[in-house]
């Protein structure tokens, strides 16, 4: 203890440990003065997928003050006085807090993860000259009326006063010897969330699925598919209440991954099952296509405006108003679809199938194959397809070739992510890092192509009988031109990006990880 730097120390106290108990404990050994206690509301904010927590950040709303803290030691990174609780980062005024939150939270809504009352009372420990030598803060975090069954969180913070290190150490030693546990602000944060019934990290759309190399392929693939079904189900309420656009995004990715698994892992399930559910999930994807497209364009509103000459930026506003109207109608269609009897039937039948025990079936010859063999075979075949199609596109990087290559890359990435647990994590991360670079390039090119076409179609839907509409069409034309420049830039970058992906070192890495049969044949 004596060698420690004199930072604040926090001790966990028994549930319900009161001011009176603290004062009874201090009275025989210290003179003290108690300051007036106060009660304040405290709200812990984070996104649905815990983006702040994943970066060791905590966002508190206390009264009208937002504060961003770095856990576990509670360094305050920035604060902001606000009259409203923000839902999105864009709701905040320009500030350090906004700039720090934006790249982490992005387009996700800030949700109330816990709402509590914090009762605080400060004590000044005095020496014989009545000088303050240590400060103690007694904090009790409890839940509002109606939540009395939830335990309160009680702790003491001991703060040193410059020039009196011995008093600080003695008091800290006193509580430590009394059996009080030393904790951090990060521990308090977790305790509050736990008491509120929230579990940080309880949702992620990332595929983290435990598999064993010798598992039957049908059992392993069903485990992957059950995870994806859960992602779909978890995101449905967020889509229906329209909390933020990422609920639909995660839902759609789970649908696409499911379709990809059924398409790429043939002969693991009977053909009639595979064909039926491929069609079902294709229809689910189609149902949400328009809504997702509109979300993407509306999320890009500020970015699009920044690509225009200043004189045209306001003229494009009617286009976004029109897109918002279309989105409202499209959202209603999706919500109705998610509540339909047909959708319920698809989900129920799919879940029943996924929970059926493994069974031998001559129509599913790969069902009993070990998953490691199936994974290596399918991943390496898809990788060679990417190299083949990429080499063709390298000679003629036109839209059709780059579009086909993009699809092949997406299929390859899905396969690798499905079965990542079967391979060394560091090597899989290296593979995915290189693949993502190529996908980002191809995805940007494809997005610019689609956006150009879509904006031209939208310009034809807008009324043209008013002067403002003509200005809007002019602004759209200018935006299309800017997007075309970006598209050409992405196209020009393809050669370098693909060459890096297909380099000898990367080919060797893929071969060592996935070309088991090829290596065995060479022996």
C-alpha positions in Angstrom: 0.0 0.0 0.0 2.8 2.4 0.9 4.4 2.2 -2.5 1.2 3.0 -4.4 0.6 6.3 -6.2 -2.1 8.2 -4.3 -5.0 7.9 -6.7 -8.6 7.7 -5.6 -9.5 4.3 -4.2 -13.0 2.7 -4.3 -14.2 0.0 -1.9 -17.2 -2.3 -2.4 -19.5 -2.1 0.6 -22.3 -4.4 1.7 -25.7 -3.9 0.2 -27.6 -1.3 2.2 -24.5 0.1 3.9 -25.9 3.4 5.3 -24.5 6.8 6.2 -25.1 5.9 9.8 -23.0 2.8 9.7 -20.2 4.7 8.0 -20.3 7.5 10.6 -20.4 4.9 13.5 -17.3 3.3 12.0 -15.4 6.7 11.6 -16.3 8.3 14.9 -13.9 6.4 17.2 -10.9 7.1 14.9 -11.5 10.4 13.1 -13.1 13.7 13.4 -15.2 14.4 10.3 -17.8 16.7 8.8 -20.6 15.5 6.7 -21.7 17.6 3.7 -25.3 17.7 2.6 -26.3 14.6 0.7 -28.0 14.9 -2.7 -29.9 12.6 -5.0 -29.7 12.7 -8.7 -30.9 10.6 -11.7 -28.3 8.6 -13.6 -28.8 7.0 -17.0 -26.3 4.7 -18.6 -26.4 4.8 -22.4 -25.0 2.5 -25.1 -26.1 1.1 -28.4 -28.0 -2.2 -28.9 -24.8 -4.0 -29.9 -22.7 -2.4 -27.1 -20.3 -0.4 -29.3 -19.2 1.9 -26.5 -18.6 -0.9 -24.0 -16.6 -2.8 -26.6 -14.2 0.2 -26.8 -14.0 0.4 -22.9 -16.2 3.5 -22.9 -19.2 4.5 -20.7 -21.7 7.3 -21.5 -23.6 8.7 -18.6 -26.4 11.2 -18.5 -26.6 12.8 -15.1 -29.2 15.5 -14.8 -28.6 17.6 -17.9 -24.9 16.6 -18.3 -23.6 14.0 -20.6 -20.1 12.6 -19.8 -18.0 10.1 -21.7 -15.7 8.0 -19.5 -12.9 5.6 -20.2 -13.1 2.4 -18.2 -12.0 0.9 -15.9 -10.4 3.9 -14.2 -13.1 6.4 -15.1 -11.0 9.0 -16.9 -13.5 11.6 -18.1 -12.8 12.2 -21.8 -15.4 14.9 -22.4 -18.6 16.4 -21.0 -21.5 18.2 -22.6 -24.5 20.1 -21.1 -27.7 19.1 -23.0 -31.4 19.8 -22.5 -32.5 16.5 -24.2 -31.3 12.9 -24.1 -29.8 12.3 -27.6 -31.1 9.4 -29.6 -28.5 9.7 -32.3 -25.0 11.3 -32.3 -26.2 13.7 -34.9 -28.7 15.1 -32.3 -25.7 16.6 -30.4 -24.3 20.0 -31.0 -20.8 20.2 -32.4 -18.5 19.4 -29.5 -15.6 17.1 -28.4 -18.1 14.7 -27.1 -19.8 14.4 -30.4 -16.5 14.0 -32.3 -15.4 11.2 -29.9 -18.8 9.4 -30.1 -19.4 9.6 -33.8 -16.8 7.1 -35.1 -17.8 4.5 -32.5 -21.6 4.8 -32.4 -22.0 5.7 -36.1 -25.6 5.4 -37.2 -26.8 3.4 -34.1 -29.3 4.8 -31.6 -28.2 5.4 -28.0 -30.4 3.3 -25.8 -31.1 3.6 -22.1 -29.2 0.6 -20.6 -30.0 1.4 -17.0 -31.9 4.2 -15.2 -31.0 4.6 -11.5 -31.0 7.1 -8.7 -27.6 8.0 -7.3 -27.5 9.2 -3.6 -24.2 10.8 -2.7 -22.8 12.1 0.6 -19.3 13.5 1.0 -17.3 13.5 4.3 -14.3 15.6 5.1 -11.9 13.8 7.5 -10.2 16.4 9.8 -7.0 16.4 11.8 -6.5 18.1 15.1 -6.2 21.5 13.5 -9.6 20.9 11.7 -7.9 20.7 8.4 -9.2 18.4 5.7 -6.8 15.5 5.3 -8.9 12.9 3.4 -12.3 13.0 1.6 -14.7 10.1 1.6 -17.7 9.9 -0.8 -20.5 7.5 0.1 -22.4 6.5 -3.0 -25.5 4.4 -3.2 -27.0 3.6 -6.5 -30.6 2.3 -6.4 -33.5 1.8 -8.7 -36.6 4.0 -8.9 -39.7 3.1 -7.0 -41.2 -0.1 -8.3 -37.8 -1.7 -8.7 -37.2 -2.3 -5.0 -36.5 -6.0 -5.5 -33.3 -5.1 -7.3 -30.2 -4.7 -5.1 -28.6 -1.4 -4.6 -25.0 -0.8 -5.4 -23.0 0.8 -2.5 -19.4 1.9 -2.4 -17.0 4.3 -0.8 -14.6 6.5 -2.7 -11.5 7.6 -0.7 -9.8 10.7 -2.2 -6.4 11.9 -1.1 -5.7 15.5 -0.2 -2.3 16.9 -1.2 0.1 17.0 1.7 -1.5 14.3 3.8 -0.6 10.9 2.2 -0.3 9.1 5.5 -3.9 9.8 6.5 -5.1 8.6 3.1 -3.1 5.4 3.4 -4.3 4.7 7.0 -7.9 5.1 6.1 -7.6 3.0 3.0 -5.8 0.3 5.0 -8.6 0.5 7.6 -11.3 -0.5 5.1 -9.1 -3.1 3.4 -8.3 -4.8 6.8 -12.0 -4.7 7.6 -12.6 -6.9 4.5 -13.8 -4.4 2.1 -13.0 -5.2 -1.5 -11.1 -2.8 -3.7 -12.9 -2.2 -7.0 -12.8 0.1 -10.0 -15.3 2.4 -11.7 -15.6 -0.2 -14.3 -16.8 -2.7 -11.7 -19.4 -0.2 -10.5 -20.6 0.2 -14.1 -21.0 -3.5 -14.5 -22.7 -3.9 -11.2 -25.3 -1.3 -12.2 -25.9 -2.9 -15.5 -26.2 -6.3 -13.9 -28.7 -5.1 -11.3 -30.7 -3.6 -14.2 -30.7 -7.0 -15.9 -28.4 -5.8 -18.7 -25.5 -7.8 -19.8 -22.8 -6.0 -21.9 -21.9 -7.9 -25.0 -25.1 -10.1 -24.9 -25.7 -9.3 -28.6 -23.3 -9.3 -31.5 -24.0 -10.1 -35.1 -20.5 -11.4 -35.5 -20.2 -15.1 -36.1 -18.6 -16.6 -33.0 -19.6 -20.2 -33.1 -17.8 -23.0 -31.3 -17.2 -26.0 -33.6 -15.2 -29.2 -33.2 -13.2 -30.5 -36.3 -14.7 -34.0 -36.1 -18.3 -32.8 -35.8 -20.7 -34.2 -38.4 -21.2 -31.6 -41.1 -24.9 -31.5 -40.8 -24.7 -30.8 -37.0 -22.0 -28.1 -37.5 -23.9 -26.3 -40.2 -27.1 -26.4 -38.2 -25.3 -24.8 -35.3 -24.3 -22.0 -37.6 -27.8 -21.7 -39.0 -29.4 -21.7 -35.5 -27.1 -18.8 -34.6 -28.2 -16.8 -37.7 -31.9 -17.5 -36.9 -31.4 -16.1 -33.4 -29.8 -12.9 -34.9 -32.9 -12.6 -37.1 -35.3 -13.0 -34.2 -33.4 -10.6 -31.9 -33.5 -7.9 -34.5 -37.2 -8.1 -35.4 -38.5 -5.9 -32.6 -36.0 -3.2 -33.5 -37.1 -3.2 -37.1 -40.8 -3.1 -36.2 -40.3 -0.1 -33.8 -37.8 1.5 -36.2 -35.2 2.2 -33.5 -32.4 2.5 -36.0 -31.4 1.2 -39.4 -28.9 -1.4 -38.2 -31.6 -3.7 -36.9 -32.7 -4.3 -40.5 -29.1 -4.4 -41.7 -28.1 -7.2 -39.2 -31.3 -9.0 -40.0 -30.6 -8.9 -43.7 -27.0 -10.1 -43.2 -28.3 -13.1 -41.3 -30.7 -13.9 -44.1 -28.0 -13.6 -46.7 -25.6 -15.7 -44.7 -28.3 -18.4 -44.4 -29.0 -18.4 -48.1 -25.2 -18.6 -48.8 -24.8 -21.6 -46.4 -27.7 -23.4 -48.1 -26.3 -22.6 -51.6 -22.6 -23.4 -50.9 -22.9 -26.4 -48.6 -24.8 -28.7 -51.0 -25.5 -32.3 -50.1 -25.3 -31.6 -46.3 -29.1 -31.6 -46.2 -31.6 -33.4 -48.4 -32.2 -31.4 -51.7 -35.9 -30.9 -51.0 -35.1 -29.2 -47.7 -32.3 -27.1 -49.2 -34.3 -26.0 -52.2 -37.4 -25.1 -50.1 -35.5 -23.0 -47.6 -33.3 -21.3 -50.2 -36.6 -20.0 -51.8 -38.0 -19.0 -48.5 -35.0 -17.0 -47.5 -34.8 -15.5 -51.0 -38.3 -14.1 -50.5 -37.4 -12.7 -47.1 -34.5 -10.9 -48.6 -36.6 -9.5 -51.4 -39.2 -8.2 -48.9 -36.6 -6.0 -47.2 -34.6 -4.9 -50.3 -36.3 -1.5 -50.9 -36.3 -0.5 -47.3 -32.6 -1.2 -46.9 -31.8 0.7 -50.2 -33.7 3.7 -48.9 -32.0 3.6 -45.5 -28.6 3.6 -47.3 -29.5 6.7 -49.3 -30.9 8.6 -46.4 -27.8 7.7 -44.2 -25.7 9.2 -46.9 -27.6 12.5 -47.1 -24.9 14.7 -45.6 -22.1 12.9 -47.5 -24.0 13.4 -50.8 -24.5 17.0 -50.1 -20.9 17.5 -49.4 -20.1 16.1 -52.9 -22.2 18.9 -54.5 -21.2 22.5 -55.2 -22.4 24.7 -52.3 -24.9 26.4 -54.6 -26.7 23.1 -55.2 -26.7 21.6 -51.8 -30.1 22.9 -50.7 -31.7 22.1 -54.0 -31.3 18.4 -53.5 -33.4 18.5 -50.2 -36.7 17.7 -52.0 -35.2 14.4 -53.2 -34.5 13.3 -49.6 -37.9 14.4 -48.5 -39.3 12.2 -51.3 -37.1 9.3 -50.2 -38.3 9.6 -46.6 -41.9 9.4 -47.8 -41.1 6.2 -49.7 -39.3 4.8 -46.7 -42.4 5.3 -44.5 -44.4 3.2 -46.9 -41.7 0.6 -47.3 -41.3 0.3 -43.5 -45.0 -0.4 -43.1 -44.7 -3.2 -45.8 -41.8 -4.8 -44.0 -43.5 -4.6 -40.6 -46.7 -6.1 -42.0 -44.6 -8.9 -43.5 -42.8 -9.7 -40.2 -46.2 -10.0 -38.6 -47.7 -12.2 -41.3 -48.9 -15.8 -40.9 -46.6 -16.8 -43.8 -43.5 -15.4 -42.1 -44.4 -17.1 -38.9 -44.8 -20.4 -40.7 -41.4 -20.1 -42.4 -39.6 -19.4 -39.2 -41.4 -22.1 -37.3 -40.7 -24.8 -39.9 -37.1 -23.7 -40.2 -36.6 -23.8 -36.5 -38.1 -27.3 -36.3 -35.8 -28.5 -39.1 -32.7 -27.1 -37.4 -33.6 -28.8 -34.1 -34.1 -32.2 -35.7 -31.5 -34.8 -34.7 -28.9 -35.9 -37.2 -30.0 -38.8 -39.4 -28.4 -40.7 -42.3 -29.9 -39.9 -45.7 -28.6 -41.1 -49.0 -29.7 -37.8 -50.5 -27.4 -35.9 -48.2 -24.0 -37.8 -48.7 -21.9 -35.1 -47.0 -24.1 -35.0 -43.8 -21.8 -37.3 -41.9 -18.5 -36.0 -43.2 -16.3 -34.3 -40.7 -16.8 -30.5 -40.8 -13.1 -29.7 -41.0 -12.9 -31.7 -44.3 -16.0 -30.1 -45.7 -14.9 -26.6 -44.6 -11.4 -26.9 -46.1 -12.7 -28.3 -49.4 -15.4 -25.6 -49.9 -13.3 -22.7 -48.8 -10.4 -23.6 -51.0 -12.6 -24.2 -54.1 -14.2 -20.8 -53.5 -10.8 -19.2 -53.1 -9.6 -20.6 -56.4 -12.8 -19.2 -58.0 -12.0 -15.8 -56.7 -8.4 -16.0 -58.0 -9.7 -17.2 -61.4 -12.4 -14.5 -61.7 -10.1 -11.8 -60.4 -7.4 -12.7 -62.9 -10.0 -12.3 -65.7 -11.2 -9.0 -64.3 -7.6 -7.8 -64.0 -7.4 -8.0 -67.8 -10.8 -6.3 -68.3 -12.0 -4.5 -65.1 -15.5 -3.7 -66.4 -18.7 -3.6 -64.4 -19.9 -7.1 -65.2 -16.6 -8.8 -64.3 -16.1 -6.8 -61.1 -19.7 -7.6 -60.1 -19.2 -11.3 -60.5 -16.0 -11.1 -58.5 -17.6 -9.2 -55.7 -20.2 -12.0 -55.3 -17.5 -14.7 -55.3 -15.6 -12.7 -52.6 -18.7 -12.4 -50.5 -19.4 -16.2 -50.7 -15.7 -16.8 -49.7 -15.9 -14.5 -46.7 -19.1 -16.1 -45.5 -17.6 -19.6 -45.6 -14.5 -18.5 -43.8 -16.6 -16.8 -41.1 -18.9 -19.8 -40.7 -16.0 -22.1 -39.9 -13.4 -19.7 -38.4 -13.4 -21.5 -35.1 -11.8 -24.6 -36.8 -8.6 -22.7 -37.7 -5.9 -20.7 -35.9 -7.5 -17.3 -35.1 -4.5 -15.2 -36.0 -4.2 -16.7 -39.4 -7.9 -16.4 -40.1 -7.7 -12.8 -39.1 -4.9 -12.3 -41.6 -6.9 -13.9 -44.3 -10.1 -11.9 -43.6 -8.1 -8.7 -43.4 -6.8 -9.1 -46.9 -10.2 -10.3 -48.2 -12.0 -7.3 -46.7 -9.6 -4.9 -48.5 -10.6 -6.5 -51.8 -14.3 -6.6 -50.8 -14.2 -2.9 -49.8 -12.8 -1.9 -53.2 -15.3 -4.0 -55.1 -18.2 -3.0 -52.8 -17.4 0.7 -53.3 -17.4 0.3 -57.1 -20.7 -1.7 -57.1 -22.3 0.8 -54.8 -21.4 3.7 -57.0 -22.8 1.9 -60.0 -26.1 1.2 -58.3 -26.4 4.6 -56.8 -25.9 6.3 -60.1 -28.7 4.2 -61.7 -31.0 4.6 -58.7 -30.6 8.4 -58.6 -31.4 8.6 -62.3 -34.5 6.6 -61.8 -35.6 8.8 -58.8 -35.1 11.9 -61.0 -37.7 10.5 -63.4 -40.2 10.0 -60.5 -40.0 13.6 -59.2 -42.5 16.1 -60.6 -40.9 18.4 -63.1 -43.5 21.2 -63.5 -42.0 23.5 -60.9 -38.8 25.5 -60.9 -37.7 23.9 -57.7 -38.1 20.5 -59.2 -35.9 21.5 -62.1 -33.2 22.6 -59.7 -33.5 19.4 -57.8 -33.0 17.4 -61.0 -30.0 19.6 -61.8 -28.5 18.8 -58.3 -29.2 15.1 -58.8 -27.3 15.2 -62.1 -24.4 16.9 -60.5 -24.4 14.2 -57.8 -24.4 11.5 -60.4 -21.4 13.1 -62.0 -19.6 13.2 -58.6 -20.4 9.5 -58.0 -19.2 8.6 -61.4 -15.8 10.1 -60.6 -15.7 8.1 -57.4 -16.6 4.9 -59.3 -13.8 5.5 -61.8 -11.4 5.9 -58.9 -12.5 2.6 -57.3 -12.2 0.9 -60.7 -8.6 2.3 -61.1 -7.7 1.0 -57.6 -8.8 -2.6 -58.4 -5.6 -3.7 -60.0 -3.4 -2.9 -57.1 -5.9 -4.2 -54.5 -6.4 -7.6 -56.3 -2.7 -7.9 -56.9 -2.0 -7.5 -53.2 -4.7 -10.1 -52.3 -3.4 -12.7 -54.8 0.2 -12.2 -53.8 2.4 -15.4 -53.3 2.4 -14.9 -49.5 -1.4 -14.8 -49.3 -1.8 -17.8 -51.7 0.6 -19.8 -49.5 -1.5 -18.8 -46.4 -4.8 -20.0 -48.1 -3.1 -23.2 -49.3 -1.7 -24.0 -45.8 -5.0 -23.4 -44.1 -7.5 -25.0 -46.5 -5.8 -27.1 -49.2 -5.6 -30.3 -47.1 -6.6 -32.6 -50.0 -4.1 -31.0 -52.3 -1.3 -31.5 -49.8 -2.2 -35.1 -49.2 -2.3 -35.8 -52.9 1.3 -34.5 -53.3 2.6 -36.9 -50.7 
